[in-house]
Amino acid sequence: MGRGRAKAKQTKVARELKYSTGSLDPDALKRELASQGPGGLSTRSAHDDDETEIDDDEE
């Protein structure tokens, strides 16, 4: 029991996402696509933000 309220909220959110007009910023889209490498993958590696990584070869 109790699923009705949660399902109604999910339906409401889904409907809002489906029918919202949303604003499209073509310049922002171009910048985002330009920052991605081939195949839609980002050109940054997963370790670019990790400054505390310890390299085992330096010992």
N, C-alpha and C positions, 0 to 999 in steps of 0.2 A: 504494500500500500504506500501511498505518498508519491507515486511515480507521476501522477497526473500534472502536478504543479511544475515539476522539473521538465517534463516533456513539453508543456505549454510554453515555458520560457525558452527552451531550445528551438521550438518552432518559430517563436517570435523573433529571436535573434537571426535564425536562418532566413526568414522572410525579409528582415531588414537588410541583410547582406545581399540578398538576391535582387531586391528591387531598389536599392539605394543608387542614386545617380553617381555619387562619388566624383571627386574632381581629379582630372588627369593632368599631370604636369609633364609635358613631353620632354622638356629639358632635363628634368630629374631622371626620367626613364632612360634617356640617351646616356647620361652620366653613369647610371647603374649598369647598363648593358656594356658600356665601354670598359668598365672596371672588371668585367668578367673575362676570363680567358676562353680558349676554345672549348666547345662542348658545354658552355654555360657554367663552368666552374670558376670560382673566384681565383684571381691570380695570387692572392695571399695564401700562405700556408697556415696550417692550424697552429704552428708554433711561433708565428710572428708576434703575437701579443704576450707570449710567455717569456718574461725577462729573467725568471728565476730558474730556468732550465740549466741543469748541470751537465756538462759534456764529459763523458767518461774518458775520452781520449786525452784530456788535459792533465791527468794525474801523473 
